[in-house]
Amino acid sequence: MSKTMQDFDYLGKKYFPHWIEAGRALGQAEATLIAGIVRVLEMRGVEFSDDAAERIHRCKSLDQLVTWLHKAPKVKSADDLFD
C-alpha cells in the first residue's frame, strides 16, 4: 500500500466515525421532532393533508421542526403550522 493510501486509510478511520455518528444523531433528532409533531396533531384530532405530512417529514431544519412542535398544540389545522 502506498504512503498516500496509508494516510487516507488512517484519516478515514480517525475522522469518518465522528462524522457518521454526528449524522446519525442529527437524523435521530429530526425523526424525534417529526414524530412529536405528528403525535401532537393526531392526539388533538387535527387532520392533515398528504402535502402537509410530506412537508413535515421532508424538513431537515431542526430549528423549523422545533418551531412547528411548539405550534402544534395551538393550531386549528396542520396548514397553520406553516404560517
Secondary structure, DSSP 8 states (H G I E B T S, - for coil): --HHHHHHHHHHHHHHHHHHHHHHHHHHHHHHHHHHHHHHHHHTT----HHHHHHHHH---HHHHHHHHHHTTT-SSGGGGG-
